[in-house]
Amino acid sequence: MNTLDVKLIALDLDDTLLNDDRQITDLNVEALRECARRGIYVVLCSGRAENAILPFVRRLQIAGLEAGRFLIAINGCSIFDLHKRQNIFCRKVEPQILVRANQLAEAAGLRSEVYTPDTIYYREATKWTRLDVDLCGLNGVTVPDYENFIRQGFTKMLIPGEPEQLLELQDILRKDFKQRAVIFTSKPYFLELLPPDCGKGEAVTYLANELKIPIEKTMGFGDSMNDESLIRMTGYGVAMCNGLPAIKNIADFVTDYDNNHDGPGRFIYDRILQ
C-alpha cells in the first residue's frame, strides 16, 4: 500500500474524530501527535465555535508545536491562530440575511441562534437551544431584543428543530437567498446558514495557501453535509464509513473503521505514518 504524501490534515469532530461519547480515543491522539511531531499540520475543523474546540486541542497536546497552531471554527467561517491568539480569517453572514432567516424561522414556530467564540445567543431558551449549549459546551444567553441584536452580523446562524420541519424551512431559505448564503443541515436537527463561498474546504484552501502547502498534499476527514467541501476540495478526501452516503460517494477514500473504533487514526497509520 502506497504511503500518501500529506502535509496538512483537517479533521471534523462530531461523528468523525470524536466517538459517540464525544471523546478522542487514545489511538487517534497518538496518530495525530505523531503527525504533528513530523511537521504535518493537524487542524481540527468543526462547526463549533472556537472555545468549544479548545478542549479537544488540549486533549491532543499539539498546540505548542508549529504543526498544531491552527484550528478552523464555525464550519470554515473562522481560522484561529493559537500562537498569535487571533483570527487570521473571518467571514460573516449579511445582517439582512440573518434578520430575514430569523423571521422565516419564527413564522414556522422555530427559534434561531447566533454565535461568538464563547457564547450562543437566542431570543428564548428551548429544549433545542439547551441541546446545542450542552453539545458545544458554550455559554447560552437570552437576548430580549434579538432581532436588533443580530443586525450587527455573525459568522453563523443555526436553527434547531425537528428534522422534517427543518427540511421544509431549508427549501424556503434556499429559494429566498439563492447564492447569498450557504444553507445545509449539519445534523438532522441543526439547520445552518453561512456566508457565501464559505465552508471547511474553502478554509483549508486558504490556510494551505498561507502555509505554501499545495492543496494536493492536504487531507480532510468528515462524515456529514457540512464536510462536503472539505471532502471535495482537499487533495485526499476521506469519508468515515459511518458517514452519509452522499459524502462517501464524493470521497477519495472511505475508512474501514467508524468513529467509535479509531477510524481516522487507523487510516493515518495505514496510509501516512508507515
ABEGO torsion letter per residue (X at the ends): XBBBBBABBBBBBBGBABBAAGBBBAAAAAAAAAAAAAGBBBBBBBABBAAAAAAAAAAAGAAABAAAABBBBGGGABBBBAAAGBBABBBBBBAAAAAAAAAAAAAAGBBBBBBBAABBBBABBBAAAAAAAAAAGBBBBBBABAAAAAAAEBABBBBBEBAAAAAAAAAAAAAAAEAABBBBBABAABBBBBBBGBBAAAAAAAAAAAAGBBAAABBBBBABAAAAAAAAABABBBBBAABBAAAAAABABBBABBAAAGAAAAAAAAAAAX
